[in-house]
């Protein structure tokens, strides 16, 4: 079994929008540190989260290398190709078969062959009329949904393996148990089916993966040279090709000879299937009903790995064009995979009212009036979010209304506590928000009004409070911030920083009274000037004294030097006289 679950999340790509939580019928998504991850034990691999993820953070496990390993390990490997292939590739069966065989496969066979065998066996089961209701086992996502979330209906699932499993057994009976089988289709849930039944299916690939593999090998189905044998093996499928279309299985069951009084109902999508069984008591039915249940709206043709660029109606039309009916349908199936399905209910913990109340308080819900049930978190009700919090599947930050209120409270607290004046206005210069410092600074006579109204001065005209609205107008027009230092208003000086909040719509300002600061600065500057002047005077005096002293010293040294010069001359003259006499 593959250790990685078929669907996973790239954490760095997840943008914490909670869309996957909102769209997942099973709530099989856990939010941790603002990022979503799939909960494997709750997931049915329907792939809906992959389709709706706006950042493409939800990814499908890639099994190409595993398929390559199967080709290496086994001498003969066959592809079981889902009948919806015609809605994905436009190259025709011969070119597609040639391309697949070039990858190294022994042959390509239609999964629809297994679907035909399933329809024949289901027709036999319905004819026994041993139950009033039957649920198809063809869709692995539906089977898992019933086992996990509607376990009481598990016993009504037809005890037959899916078309893919039946087809794999048919191929092994025909070509030997040692062959490899690789399923290729539009379904992610088939990866779970392959993981759980490795004795039948070695690996399951999506259409996307097969296309990627072909591209890696530089194989273009549209331009490929045809192989020697371009036929489906062991034979062509017929009515089984209806299966990808909603109601297709029921059509093949009817063609297989199902009694007219047995009602065949088609239901596609998880929500529609859930609603169809709600409040149903099979024991009270007076007729036999078979439900062809598919997880994807419209059937497998609309699976998560279909071609998204092709219109749905064209996809279905292309599939239907490949269907060929046979005149005689056997009454006995060639191959049957007997399969028992067991309940695997989710053990949902029940919490006490006190625990629920405590969790509700974590998201700011202290009474019924606080429960908006807006669905912004991804859950239908606030109480469901509270239960998810207790389960460890959610975080308080998922509650948009709570986070908004919390942000407003934080912003309000910051505004109140700031010593600087704060004001915000709209394009018409009507006040949107102010703090108490602003009112005290520019409109102290309105303080009572400010404190008496929840909205404060909101709605008032800014030009009736401050005389510098021209700065706001300039910022609204240019979009550039303006900073004015020591802006004079009356006897006071202000530092004013006007900034844009939203272009041409909202503007704000932070204003600080710097009057006292400037006065102190001037006083300090004045004292500094006085000190400097005194220091200059002192230095000048010292310089003068040093200057006079230097003059006296210079005269004295000159005299001494002159004296030495005179003495030296006299000594030299004496020495000359003495030498001459001698």
ABEGO torsion letter per residue (X at the ends): XBABBABBBBAAABAGAGAAAAABAAGABBBBGGBBBBBAAABAGAGAAAAABAAGABBBBBAAAAAAAAAAABABBBBBBBAAAAAABAAEAAAAAAAAAAAGBABBBBAAAAAAAAAAAAAAAAAAGABABBBBAABAAAAAAAAAABAAAAAABBBBBBAAAAAAAAAAAAAEAABBBBBBBABAAAAAAAAABAAABABBBBAAAAAAAAAAAGBBAAABBBBABABBOABBBBAAAAAABBGAAAAAAAAAGBBAABBBBBBBEAAAAAAAABGBBAAABABBBBBBBBABBGEAAABAABBAABBAAAAAAAAAAABBBBABBBABBABBBBBBBBBBBBBBBBBBAAAAAAAAAAAGBABAAABAGAGAAGBABAAAAAAAAAAGABBAAABAAAAAAAAAAAAAAAAAABABBBBBBBAAGBBABBBAAAAAAABAAAAAAAAABAAEABGBBAAAABAAAAAAAAAAAAGBBBBBBGBBBEABBBBBBBBBABBGABBBBBBBBAAAAAAAAAAAAAAAAAAAAAAAAAAAAAAAAAAAAAAAAAAAAAAAAAAAAAAAAAAAAAAAAAAAAX
